[in-house]
Every structure is written in structure tokens, then in C-alpha cells.
């Protein structure tokens, strides 16, 4: 069996540093050393994709399948790439191809569950979730001798904290346990630090409950403990900011679809303006829609899962007609500016925002001087919110409206650390965050009790 671990580690470090040209050069050299096997081509595709050399990644996968039409890993990686691009039809096809060739391929079943959720096929999603996550625990294949032992807890549903760019790519031996499928009779072993990736309190309440039980007897440091994640439930956000001056968060109701109409009739939100309907666990604007009438609400509910979040829509447009959204990333006790986006449409995201000269100038100002850009008191209030949340890792999305109020959209651990891409300011901000994340894990592990940290099942 080929040993790709050194190449993978080197490539991961280069990707984390934003040195994508060196990633491409590394894999060009590695593949040129001899006729590459399908397995090596898949590994190269994965790393090239991370470096945004997506065409080269596809060529590697196509060559892997030409050499071995039954290469399951190539189909899985093809599905991952299509899923990242939100091409759900191609992703489903690729994962089904993998399962046709290996019915026990857990990675394909796991990913297919997410695809079926995107397609609104909830029963199919659950069927593949059971097939993919029933093993409950597995270990990453690559690690350096003496690497820190990290236990990561994930949910089989949506809303996990993304960690590929800093935890899986770091110098750690990572073991993963799926909270919903873990059983108290199963001992988990010995670790230096636990990273709880269950990040969405609204999407994964069972996973959080299981995580609490799992960690009841843990003697090692836990980053993002379940109790902190519970405080990020969207319905709690208005209470966390209510006494902060000039800070606002919309009230949120978590309801079954059947209860939405009587709820809205009782509270009268639609009489005062539009409402937002959101499915828990989906981010990036997916399964988030605005409705101005009850008929529009019912039309949305027919396509959404059974549990939804309802909130009044806040018109945060400034006098110049632009909607804006800022993000700050939490690492330990620090806040890092991530991006500033603006758009004419209310659903503004970093990847949909305007990219003109004025927009870039606004973002540069925020990335270099966030307190000056949004106001020192607002930046201080974001720190106060960070303290109340108690997260070790997370993010806060917010804006400043036409009345000068700080409007907090969400604050949770389900946000992705930025990649070191784009402008010099973006690259600097991303590198600062990734450096802080590495320090956070290392510092937490250094506080373990005499180097012996056992996470065991409850008695």
C-alpha cells in the first residue's frame, strides 16, 4: 500500500498557509514520479480541490476512473466536489455509483444523507444516515508519531462546526464519534483534548444531549462544551443581547409546521410585516425564505422539513439602499474580523455580495480596523456577547442598520474559518484565525491532568 501521509501533511500545511501554487507543484511532482495509482490520484484530487484547482482535481478523478472504473473513492470524491458546488443531482449520482460498487461505503451513505436533505427527501436521508453512521466511531488514517490525540464529537444531522482546514489538516491524531449513534456501553479511550463539533443547538438537540452524557466523566479539556452550544439556540439570542445598548436581535420561534399558522395568528407578526422561515441546520441562505402573507408561508412550509424557525424580518437596509453583513470569528477570548459583504438583496452573504471598488474598500476598512468601522461600542458589545456565549470557537454575523443599531443575525459555532484567499487583508485575517485555532488546541491540551486524560462512558 502506498504511503501518502507525508505528501498529505505537507499539502495540508501549504493549503492552510494559502500557498496554493506550491500545492499544485507538490502534486505535479508527486504524480510525475511514476505511473500514479487510482488511490494516489484521488488523494491528489482532494488536495487540489482544497487549493481551488478544481479542474485539475476533476482531471485526476477522471484518470482514476479510467484506470479503475470501480474506484469507489473516486466516485465519493466526485460527489463531495459536486456537493460543495451545490450540484445535488451530480452529487447524488456519484454517491450512488460508489454505493453500487460498495454497498457498505459509509462515506457515501453519510454524504448521500445530506444530499437527500437538500432535495427535501427526508425519509431517504434518514435511511442513508443510519447506514452511514451506525459504526459511531472511527479514526483518521494519518498522524505523526506522538501527535496530540483529539476526540471530535459530531452530529449525524446538520450543523457541525467545519474543521477540515485546521483540525483534520493539523498535526493531530483525530478520532471521530457520532453522538446520536454512541451508546453508553462503548468506552471511547484516552485523549488529550476533546473538540465538540456539534454546533447547531436548533438542528441537533439529541446530539447535544448525547454529548453531555458522553463527556460526563471526561477529565480532559473540552473545546466548545455542549452547554455553551445550547446557549447559541436562536430563540435565546434576543435574551443574550437585550440589556446591551443599541443592540437588537429578532425574536425566534421554533415550531412544528402544523403549529406555524396558529402561532402567527396569535402573535400577529404578519400584520406588522414579512417573516422569515428557516430550516434548522441549513446555512448559507439555503432553506431560508421571506413571506409576506400566510399563503406564502404555507407554500414555503410545504417544501421545508417538519421543524422550522419563524422570525420577523428586519429591514436593515441603510439610507444608501444597501444591505450589509459582517462576520467576526471567535477563537478563545479574541474576536477576528472575517468579511464585510453588501448587496441590494436582503439575503446578503459573502459569496453573493457586491465586489466593486466601494465594497472592497468597505471590507478593507473592516478587516484592518473593525472597531473604527462599526463603532468602538458595538465592537465592545460583540465581545460582551462572546463572553456570554462561552464558545471557544464560533462566529457572529451582524450588521449596523440605518438607525445606528447593532443587529445580530446569529451567533454560533457552525461557521467556517475563512480560507487564506483573496485580498491581502483577507489572507492576513484568515492566517491569524488559523494560527489562533492551532494555539487554542495546543494550549488546551497542555492543561490536561498529568498527560493522562480518559474519556469514558458513564457508569
Legacy VTK file of the C-alpha trace (Angstrom):
# vtk DataFile Version 3.0
C-alpha trace
ASCII
DATASET POLYDATA
POINTS 459 float
0.000 0.000 0.000
1.326 3.438 -0.913
2.280 5.813 1.884
0.849 9.240 1.063
0.894 10.581 4.612
3.921 12.859 4.212
2.597 14.343 0.973
-0.836 14.846 2.517
0.609 16.558 5.599
2.808 18.840 3.514
-0.077 19.669 1.193
-2.400 20.381 4.119
0.113 22.768 5.663
0.553 24.601 2.364
-3.212 24.845 1.894
-3.653 26.214 5.413
-0.997 28.844 4.670
-2.694 29.814 1.411
0.307 28.746 -0.684
-1.852 27.092 -3.301
0.708 27.308 -6.114
3.057 25.168 -4.030
0.239 22.657 -3.506
-0.147 22.326 -7.257
3.619 21.983 -7.704
3.861 19.367 -4.936
1.242 17.127 -6.527
2.587 17.647 -10.044
5.956 16.422 -8.826
4.470 13.559 -6.822
2.338 12.302 -9.716
5.288 12.566 -12.113
7.413 10.173 -10.043
5.787 7.149 -11.636
2.533 5.837 -13.036
0.055 7.048 -10.368
-2.351 4.555 -8.920
-6.068 5.418 -8.726
-5.707 5.851 -4.977
-2.929 8.413 -5.326
-4.935 10.272 -7.970
-7.889 10.542 -5.576
-5.664 11.887 -2.799
-4.180 14.427 -5.214
-7.678 15.452 -6.344
-8.738 16.051 -2.760
-5.796 18.307 -2.021
-6.004 20.150 -5.349
-9.688 20.803 -4.720
-8.851 22.360 -1.375
-6.421 24.631 -3.193
-9.216 25.598 -5.631
-7.563 23.818 -8.564
-10.909 22.208 -9.280
-10.315 21.494 -12.964
-7.075 19.700 -12.125
-8.896 17.798 -9.375
-11.532 16.632 -11.847
-8.864 15.513 -14.294
-7.266 13.434 -11.524
-10.596 11.811 -10.684
-11.382 11.130 -14.334
-7.976 9.481 -14.750
-8.516 7.414 -11.589
-11.802 6.120 -13.005
-10.225 5.478 -16.398
-7.592 3.318 -14.722
-10.124 1.663 -12.404
-13.837 2.098 -13.274
-14.677 0.516 -9.930
-12.720 3.049 -7.834
-15.190 3.838 -5.053
-13.048 6.601 -3.546
-13.048 8.489 -6.852
-16.834 8.490 -7.018
-17.061 9.636 -3.405
-14.639 12.497 -4.021
-16.533 13.442 -7.189
-19.696 13.583 -5.113
-18.019 15.765 -2.498
-16.933 18.222 -5.168
-20.425 18.390 -6.678
-21.939 18.814 -3.232
-19.660 21.763 -2.473
-20.860 23.315 -5.737
-24.493 22.577 -4.767
-24.952 20.367 -7.826
-27.186 17.945 -5.974
-28.079 15.796 -8.996
-24.443 15.052 -9.821
-23.607 14.530 -6.147
-26.424 12.007 -5.773
-25.337 10.193 -8.938
-21.716 9.970 -7.776
-22.561 8.670 -4.309
-24.999 6.107 -5.725
-22.260 4.941 -8.101
-19.988 4.417 -5.095
-22.693 2.507 -3.215
-23.428 0.337 -6.264
-19.798 -0.768 -6.179
-19.536 -0.986 -2.387
-22.889 -1.143 -0.557
-21.033 -0.738 2.766
-19.280 2.526 1.812
-20.078 4.612 4.893
-18.685 7.852 3.448
-21.083 7.641 0.507
-24.045 6.860 2.756
-23.175 9.743 5.091
-22.835 12.265 2.285
-25.924 10.987 0.479
-27.970 11.630 3.624
-27.039 15.322 3.404
-27.817 15.423 -0.319
-31.282 13.957 0.217
-31.892 16.571 2.917
-31.060 19.285 0.404
-33.506 17.675 -2.009
-36.209 17.531 0.656
-36.317 13.708 0.651
-36.246 13.307 4.408
-37.004 9.566 4.641
-34.252 8.687 2.174
-31.908 10.955 4.127
-32.629 9.079 7.370
-32.160 5.681 5.692
-28.693 6.580 4.472
-27.845 8.310 7.755
-28.496 5.046 9.606
-26.356 3.132 7.121
-23.521 5.643 7.238
-23.210 6.499 10.906
-24.123 3.281 12.731
-20.435 2.448 13.332
-20.404 5.534 15.613
-16.618 5.908 15.868
-13.603 5.888 13.535
-10.028 7.184 13.382
-8.248 9.299 10.786
-5.619 7.320 8.853
-2.742 9.802 9.005
-0.912 11.079 12.082
2.616 11.885 13.163
4.189 9.774 15.905
3.454 11.418 19.238
0.703 13.613 17.782
-1.866 15.086 20.125
-4.835 12.751 20.479
-8.034 14.612 19.663
-11.555 13.286 20.065
-14.047 15.153 17.905
-17.764 14.753 18.563
-20.038 15.251 15.574
-23.733 15.036 14.812
-25.158 12.787 12.123
-27.535 15.619 11.262
-26.695 19.122 10.074
-24.919 21.904 11.871
-21.446 20.547 12.603
-18.608 23.016 13.077
-16.359 22.883 9.976
-12.833 21.834 10.963
-11.267 20.369 7.806
-8.934 23.315 7.299
-7.380 23.312 10.761
-8.112 20.124 12.753
-8.043 17.327 10.176
-5.254 19.181 8.371
-3.254 19.694 11.556
-0.625 17.546 13.291
-3.189 15.594 15.318
-4.449 12.028 15.622
-8.185 12.626 15.280
-10.825 10.125 16.363
-14.428 10.892 15.452
-17.509 9.788 17.371
-21.073 10.351 16.139
-23.134 11.499 19.102
-26.542 10.135 18.076
-25.164 6.625 17.469
-22.896 6.372 20.505
-24.069 4.052 23.292
-23.084 4.325 26.984
-21.676 0.802 26.914
-18.981 1.898 24.496
-15.790 3.260 26.036
-14.088 5.928 23.984
-10.456 5.699 25.083
-7.731 8.169 26.001
-7.307 11.666 24.541
-5.507 14.937 25.144
-8.352 17.238 24.154
-11.969 16.991 23.006
-13.377 19.203 20.245
-17.164 19.247 20.263
-18.203 19.896 16.664
-21.951 19.673 17.346
-22.558 23.337 16.628
-26.245 23.984 15.931
-28.460 23.822 19.007
-31.630 24.059 16.908
-30.676 21.284 14.487
-29.118 18.690 16.796
-30.686 18.666 20.286
-30.293 14.878 20.584
-26.612 15.078 19.665
-26.057 17.734 22.333
-27.786 15.600 24.960
-25.667 12.610 23.971
-22.519 14.743 24.046
-23.277 15.792 27.601
-23.667 12.166 28.663
-20.521 11.179 26.803
-18.425 13.865 28.496
-19.840 13.458 31.981
-16.663 11.763 33.166
-14.171 13.444 30.873
-11.039 14.654 32.640
-9.512 16.422 29.641
-10.178 19.916 28.250
-13.289 20.237 26.086
-13.459 22.948 23.428
-16.996 24.204 22.787
-18.652 22.200 25.573
-22.285 21.210 24.902
-23.576 23.698 27.479
-22.080 26.588 25.521
-23.603 25.300 22.289
-27.035 25.174 23.933
-26.760 28.893 24.655
-26.496 29.566 20.914
-30.077 28.473 20.175
-31.575 31.227 18.038
-34.515 31.736 20.371
-32.083 32.660 23.166
-30.183 35.304 21.193
-32.590 38.207 21.943
-32.249 37.466 25.661
-28.444 37.451 25.452
-28.352 40.957 23.955
-31.433 42.597 25.474
-29.516 44.684 28.044
-26.751 45.748 25.648
-27.209 49.347 24.487
-28.275 49.819 20.842
-28.124 46.066 20.155
-31.013 44.154 18.603
-31.797 40.544 17.651
-35.085 39.374 16.153
-37.299 37.099 18.281
-37.391 33.495 17.067
-39.939 30.710 17.484
-39.031 27.049 16.900
-42.220 25.323 15.758
-43.646 22.296 14.028
-45.049 23.185 10.625
-48.584 22.420 11.782
-48.263 24.961 14.589
-46.977 27.850 12.487
-50.335 29.248 11.345
-51.960 29.396 14.813
-48.745 30.860 16.216
-48.604 33.630 13.631
-52.317 34.338 14.114
-51.709 34.699 17.853
-48.610 36.911 17.767
-49.638 38.999 14.749
-46.164 39.195 13.201
-47.505 39.110 9.628
-49.722 42.084 10.386
-46.615 44.165 11.028
-44.506 42.964 8.110
-42.858 39.953 6.453
-41.482 36.981 8.356
-38.552 34.683 7.689
-38.998 30.909 7.571
-35.854 28.908 8.192
-34.992 25.218 8.498
-32.602 24.469 11.377
-29.153 23.276 10.401
-29.041 24.860 6.953
-26.670 27.750 6.370
-25.523 29.967 3.527
-29.082 31.079 2.749
-30.392 27.586 1.976
-33.889 26.836 3.308
-34.280 30.478 4.325
-37.144 32.379 2.715
-39.195 35.511 3.314
-43.002 35.538 3.327
-45.426 38.446 3.448
-48.694 36.520 3.625
-49.990 33.361 5.243
-50.379 31.787 1.791
-46.683 32.380 1.116
-45.816 30.876 4.499
-47.850 27.745 3.731
-46.191 27.412 0.320
-42.766 27.518 1.976
-43.731 25.051 4.700
-44.818 22.507 2.088
-41.182 22.289 0.909
-39.451 22.548 4.298
-38.817 19.923 6.979
-41.266 19.481 9.846
-39.404 21.694 12.338
-38.874 25.319 11.310
-37.776 28.625 12.788
-40.039 31.658 12.376
-38.900 35.237 12.972
-39.941 38.734 11.890
-37.898 40.109 9.003
-35.872 43.162 9.977
-35.224 45.728 7.262
-31.566 46.517 7.961
-31.028 48.478 4.738
-29.118 51.702 5.252
-30.087 55.015 3.686
-27.912 54.284 0.647
-30.118 51.280 -0.192
-27.502 48.605 0.600
-27.916 45.641 2.924
-24.706 44.756 4.761
-23.479 41.748 6.713
-20.315 41.493 8.752
-18.770 38.443 10.381
-16.458 38.211 13.374
-14.819 34.907 14.310
-14.354 33.776 17.897
-11.192 31.967 18.961
-10.743 31.768 22.712
-11.119 35.250 24.146
-10.400 37.034 20.876
-12.591 38.326 18.038
-11.276 38.409 14.483
-12.911 40.261 11.570
-13.658 37.868 8.692
-15.564 39.697 5.991
-17.878 42.588 5.179
-20.430 41.990 2.427
-23.076 44.227 0.925
-25.861 43.644 -1.607
-29.097 45.130 -2.885
-30.958 41.936 -1.915
-31.830 41.264 1.723
-30.238 37.804 1.689
-26.640 39.007 1.613
-23.722 36.616 2.019
-20.020 36.859 1.470
-20.248 34.762 -1.690
-23.185 36.756 -3.138
-22.158 40.264 -2.129
-21.047 43.018 -4.482
-17.361 43.071 -5.410
-16.965 46.637 -6.698
-14.343 49.135 -5.623
-16.527 50.655 -2.903
-17.449 47.246 -1.499
-13.802 46.192 -1.360
-12.869 49.450 0.338
-15.531 48.888 2.997
-14.273 45.373 3.625
-10.647 46.508 3.818
-11.609 49.071 6.446
-13.447 46.436 8.496
-10.651 43.855 8.261
-7.971 46.332 9.295
-9.891 48.459 11.836
-13.131 46.692 12.845
-13.804 48.832 15.935
-13.421 52.053 13.970
-15.557 50.753 11.105
-18.629 49.659 13.074
-18.021 51.759 16.193
-15.987 51.039 19.308
-19.065 50.471 21.480
-20.533 47.986 19.007
-17.232 46.070 18.879
-17.163 46.058 22.674
-20.730 44.713 22.727
-19.714 41.900 20.402
-17.048 40.973 22.943
-19.684 41.036 25.679
-21.840 38.701 23.622
-18.842 36.430 23.083
-18.333 36.218 26.835
-21.985 35.354 27.422
-21.954 32.631 24.792
-18.922 30.923 26.322
-17.785 29.490 22.995
-14.145 28.638 22.379
-14.691 28.661 18.604
-17.534 30.268 16.687
-18.737 33.301 14.854
-21.131 36.241 14.971
-22.981 37.591 11.934
-24.286 41.135 12.296
-24.878 44.497 10.688
-25.352 48.140 11.621
-28.713 49.497 10.436
-29.794 52.979 9.311
-30.508 53.947 12.920
-27.005 53.021 14.040
-28.118 49.914 15.931
-26.045 46.738 16.016
-28.343 43.996 14.655
-27.131 40.470 15.429
-28.342 37.869 12.942
-26.806 34.796 14.536
-24.051 33.735 16.896
-22.995 30.105 16.927
-20.217 27.602 16.316
-21.391 26.454 12.878
-19.337 28.980 10.917
-16.424 28.089 8.666
-12.980 29.596 9.318
-12.030 31.644 6.260
-9.597 30.275 3.705
-6.453 32.378 3.067
-7.652 33.553 -0.340
-8.398 36.884 -1.977
-7.080 40.284 -0.956
-4.026 40.757 1.229
-6.326 41.767 4.105
-8.400 38.592 3.724
-5.304 36.400 3.635
-3.914 38.087 6.758
-7.205 37.711 8.617
-7.519 34.027 7.681
-3.946 33.234 8.698
-4.424 34.964 12.041
-7.517 32.846 12.701
-5.871 29.557 11.735
-2.823 30.374 13.859
-5.099 31.139 16.801
-7.010 27.865 16.315
-3.795 25.837 16.384
-2.665 27.653 19.525
-6.059 27.074 21.139
-5.854 23.298 20.686
-2.248 23.120 21.833
-2.912 25.299 24.885
-5.970 23.281 25.850
-4.027 20.029 25.566
-1.232 21.441 27.757
-3.750 21.804 30.595
-4.586 18.121 30.720
-4.086 16.342 34.022
-0.559 14.898 34.106
-0.870 13.903 30.458
-3.454 11.207 31.234
-6.916 12.089 30.018
-9.517 9.395 29.760
-12.932 9.925 28.236
-15.050 7.038 29.390
-18.687 6.101 29.275
-20.900 6.890 32.269
-21.173 4.127 34.855
LINES 1 460
459 0 1 2 3 4 5 6 7 8 9 10 11 12 13 14 15 16 17 18 19 20 21 22 23 24 25 26 27 28 29 30 31 32 33 34 35 36 37 38 39 40 41 42 43 44 45 46 47 48 49 50 51 52 53 54 55 56 57 58 59 60 61 62 63 64 65 66 67 68 69 70 71 72 73 74 75 76 77 78 79 80 81 82 83 84 85 86 87 88 89 90 91 92 93 94 95 96 97 98 99 100 101 102 103 104 105 106 107 108 109 110 111 112 113 114 115 116 117 118 119 120 121 122 123 124 125 126 127 128 129 130 131 132 133 134 135 136 137 138 139 140 141 142 143 144 145 146 147 148 149 150 151 152 153 154 155 156 157 158 159 160 161 162 163 164 165 166 167 168 169 170 171 172 173 174 175 176 177 178 179 180 181 182 183 184 185 186 187 188 189 190 191 192 193 194 195 196 197 198 199 200 201 202 203 204 205 206 207 208 209 210 211 212 213 214 215 216 217 218 219 220 221 222 223 224 225 226 227 228 229 230 231 232 233 234 235 236 237 238 239 240 241 242 243 244 245 246 247 248 249 250 251 252 253 254 255 256 257 258 259 260 261 262 263 264 265 266 267 268 269 270 271 272 273 274 275 276 277 278 279 280 281 282 283 284 285 286 287 288 289 290 291 292 293 294 295 296 297 298 299 300 301 302 303 304 305 306 307 308 309 310 311 312 313 314 315 316 317 318 319 320 321 322 323 324 325 326 327 328 329 330 331 332 333 334 335 336 337 338 339 340 341 342 343 344 345 346 347 348 349 350 351 352 353 354 355 356 357 358 359 360 361 362 363 364 365 366 367 368 369 370 371 372 373 374 375 376 377 378 379 380 381 382 383 384 385 386 387 388 389 390 391 392 393 394 395 396 397 398 399 400 401 402 403 404 405 406 407 408 409 410 411 412 413 414 415 416 417 418 419 420 421 422 423 424 425 426 427 428 429 430 431 432 433 434 435 436 437 438 439 440 441 442 443 444 445 446 447 448 449 450 451 452 453 454 455 456 457 458
